[in-house]
Amino acid sequence: MTPVIYGFPSRFLLVVCVLFSALVGVPAQQANPKATPTPVAGQDPEIIPTFIRRVRLPISVTDKKGVFVSGLSQSDFLVLEDKLPQQIETFSDDLGEESQLYIAVLMDTSPSTAGKLRFEQESAMNFIQTVVRPRKDRVLFATFDHEIVLKQDFTDKLDLLDKAVFGVKKLGTQTAFYDAIWQFCDEKLRSASGRRVLVVITDGEDTYSRADLRDAIDIAQRTETTVFAISTKAGLAGAVPGVQMGQVNSKADHNLVKLAEETGGRAFFTGDMLELEKAFNRIKKELRAQYLVTYKPSNDRYDGSFRKIEVRLNNVQGGLRVHTKDGYKAVADSVRP
């Protein structure tokens, strides 16, 4: 397929459209968070996203050894929003086996990844081959530097993904990391019919985006997308001198952790392929062992405030840990349920 080059997030491009329309005297439509997103290439034109009126929480529960715990029921969970108990409307414990995954894999091809391209490519395909279920899940692959390029749209064909991943040869001149997250959450994952996952393979630096970290987290939360981050900063050729695998030291490292944790995902810092394989297998197990809870917020105002989410366990043995996104921004939006 012919690569599709994206620009900046659509909300920023709208400003340009408004200014141009004003010059030529044509009325421009103002930004409306309730508006139905414009379909993009490869998207089903019949999809009509619905207005978000429920919060969906994929929840993982692990014991002291990190083993995922199954067999819990709805009565075992207590959901709090801004410290207020919420009424659970739906509960599922077979989400991982039944629900289709839509995964966007974004690979950093900026100058800072020089010497690590092969590692990034092998990491991307390793993740895809480990996590994706053939003939069920769908994956797209894209790169970002000073341009955001869709190399392969959603597909379940591993040969097409392999061709797209290992067909990357050149690096760009800047890093539009946060713009890439915004673009694919907003224009691709928003209308996906299954669970939405975004995997970024990057060192976490951003030198070119108009969006920022908070924007990236916000759009992921609003489109109910879980972000997993794979850092390229250590381990193989081109690693940062003095940086050891597994350490989280720089601002970019902490931003990757924040991006992942606030969307219900995880960040991994290793350049060792064996350790990455273990991490991918853990992601696979987590995605298959999640519970899905939905609730209608007792505070139903779309006032732009951040709503803090906490999930606790009732009458369950001690030592268990609950993992999910930590909140969302209360903005009226549209997303496929």
N, C-alpha and C positions, 0 to 999 in steps of 0.2 A: 504494500500500500504506500501511497505518497504521504510522507510525514506532514503533519499539520502543525504549523508554527503558531503558537499562541502569543499574544502580547501580555499586557498587564491585566489584573483582575477587572472583570466587567464593570464593577462599581466605579473604578477610576476612569475607564474608557468613556463612561456615561458623561463625565464632565466635558470631555472633548466634543462629544456629540451635541451637547447642549450649547456650547459656545459656537460651534459651526452653524447650528440651526438658527441661532439668534442673528448671525451675520447675514444669512440668506433670507431671513424673514419667515422661516417655516417653524411653527410651534413645535417645541420639543416636549416629550413626555417626561415628567419629573420622576425621580427615583421613588419607587414604592415597594417597601419590603414585602407587601402582600401580593405583589404582582407575580404571575406565573412566569418562571424562567423561560427564556427563549431556547427552543431545542437546538442542540449542536449536532455536528456531524456524527452519525452513528447512533443517535438517540431515537427511540421509538416515538414517532410524531403523535401517536395515540395516547401517550402517557400524559395525564393531567395531574400534576402533583396536588396533594391536599394540604390544607392549612394545618400547621402543627398545633394541636390542642392537647397532646399527651406527651409525656416524657418517657422514653424507652431507655432502660438500663440493662445492658449486658453485664452480668455479675459473675465473677470468679471467686471461689472459696477454696482456700488451701489450708492444710494442717501445718504443724510445726516443722515438718520435713519438706514442705513445699509441694506435697502431693495434692492434686485437685480432689475436692470432696464432692461426691454426688449423693443423690437420695434425699436432699432437703426439700421441704414443702413450702408453700406460700406462707403458712403461719410461722415459719422459722425466720422470716425476714421482717425487719422494721425499717421503713424508709422515712428519713427526715429531710425536709427542705427548709432551710433557714431555721433549723431546730424544731420545726413543727412536724408532727407525724402526718404522713400522707396515706390515703386510702389506696391500696393496691387494687387495680382493676383487672389486670390479666397477669398470669404467671405461667411460665413454661420451663421445663427442665430437660427438654430434648432439642433445644435450639441448635446445638452444634451439629447434630446429625441431619436434621431436616431442612434447615435454612440454607439457601444458596449464598455463597460469598461473592461479592464484587470487590476486587482488589486492584488498586492503582499502585504500581511500582514506579517511583520517581528516582532517577539516578542523577547525581551531581556530576556535571562535565565541565566545571569551572577550572581555572588555572590551579587552584589550591589542591586539586585532586591529581595533579600530574604525577605519574609514577604509580598510581593506584587504580588505573582504569581496568586492568585485567582482574584485580581483586574485586572491584565493584561489579563487574560483569558476572564473575563466578558467584558472587554473593547473591545477585539478583536471580540468576537461574536456579541456584541452590534453594533459595526461598520458595520460588515458584514450584519447583519439583517436589519439595517437601510438604508444603502446606496445601496446595491446590488439588482438589479432587477432579480427575478427568471426567469430562462430559457432565459436570455439575456446576463447578465454580467458573467464574469469568475473571480474566486479568487483562489490564491494559498496561503498557509500558511507555514511559516518556523520559526525556532528559531535560535538564535545566541548566543554563549558564546565563549569558546575556539574552538568550532566547529560550522559550519554553516550547518544546517540540514533542508532539504525540507521534511516537514511532509505530505503535501498534494499538489499535482500539480494542475494546473488550472482546476476548476470544477464549475458547477452551482448548485451542490447538497449540500444543507445546512447541511444535516445529516453527510456527510463525513467531512465537515469542522468542525462541532461541535465535532465530534469524535477526530479529529486531535488536535484541540485547547485544549480540556479538557483532552486529553490523555497525556499532558506534565506533568511529575512528578518531574523530577530532574533538578538541576541547574548545570552549568558548573563551570569552574575555572577562566576564563578570559572573556574579552569582545571584540569581533572582529566586532564592529559596522560598521565601514566604509567599511571593507572588504565585509560584508553582502550586503550592498547597491550596491557596485560595482558588486558583483557576480550576483545578481538577475536582475539588470538593464542590464548588459552585456549579460547574458546567457538566460534570460527569457523574460523580457519586450521588449528588442530590436526587437524581431520578432513578437510581438503581433500585431494583425491586427486592433485593435481599439485604443481608448485612453488609455494611460498608467498611472496608479496611484500606488504609493508605500506608504504604511502606516507603520510607525515604532512606536512601543510601547516600550519606553526605558527611562532611566534617562539621556541619552546623553553622558555618560562616555564611553571612549574607552581606553582599556589597552593592546590590542593585535594585532591590525591591522597593516598591512604593508601599506595599503592605508591611506590617511589622509582626512581631511574635504574637501580640494580643489578637491581631486580626486573624492570624492563622489558626489559633486556638478557637477563636469565636466561630469561624466558619466550619471548622471540624465539628464542634459541639452542636451547632445549628443544623448540620446535615447528618448528625448522628454517625459520624465517622470516627473509628478508632485508629489512632496513629501509632505505628511502630517505627522506631528510628534505629538505624544501623550506622554507627560511627565509623569513618574511614581514617581516623586520625592516627591510629597506631598499628603496629604489627608487621606490615610488609614494606616493600620498597616505597620510599617517599614519606615514611612515618616521621612525625615531628620529633626531633632529637630530644631525648630526656623524658619523653612521655611514655608511660607504661600502660599496657593493656588493662582495661578495667577501671582506670582512674578517671574521675570527673573533676577537672581542675579549672578549665577556662570558662569564660562567659558563654561561649558557643556550646560547650558541653552541658552546662546547666540549662541553657535554653532548650536543648534537645530533650533533656529529662522532663522539663516543665511541659513541653509540647506533648510528649507521650503520656505522661501521668495525668494531665488534666483532660485528656480525651479517652482515658481508660486503657491506654496501651503501655508499652515499655520501651526503654532505650537500652541498647547494647553497645558496649565499648570493648571491642576486641578485633584484632587483625588476624587471629588464628582461625583457619577454616574449620578445624575440628570443633573448636568452641562455638563457632557460629552455627554449625550443624546441630549442636546441642540446643542452642538458643532457638533455632527454627523449629525443632521438634517440640520445644516447650510452648512456643506460640501455637503450633498445630494442636497440641493437647488442650491448651487454654481455650482456643476457639471452639473445640468440640465439647468442652465441659462447662460451658457457661449456662447460667440461668438467665431468662429474660423476664424482666418486670416492667410493666407499664403503669403509669398513674396520671391522673389529671391533677395538676397543681391546685392546692387550695387557694393560693394567690394567683388569680387568673388574669392579672393586669400585665400588659406588654409595655412595661415602663423603661426597658433598657437596663434594668438593674441585674447584677449577678446573683444567681440563686445558688446557695451552697447546698450540696447534696451529701448526706451521710447515710450509709446503710449498716445496720447492726443486725446481729443474730439473736433471736429469742430462744431461750431454753435449749441451747445447744452446748455441747462440751466446750470447755475453754481451750484457748490456744489456736483457734481458727482465725484466719485472716481473710477479710473481704476486700476485693479489688474491683473498682468501677470508676467511672469518671467522677470528678469531684464537684461538678456543677455545670451551669449553663447560663447564657445571657438571655434574659427574657425579652426577645425581639420577635415580633410577628414575622413569620417566614413561611415558606412553602416547601414541602419535601414529600417524596413518595413514601407512604406508610409501609 
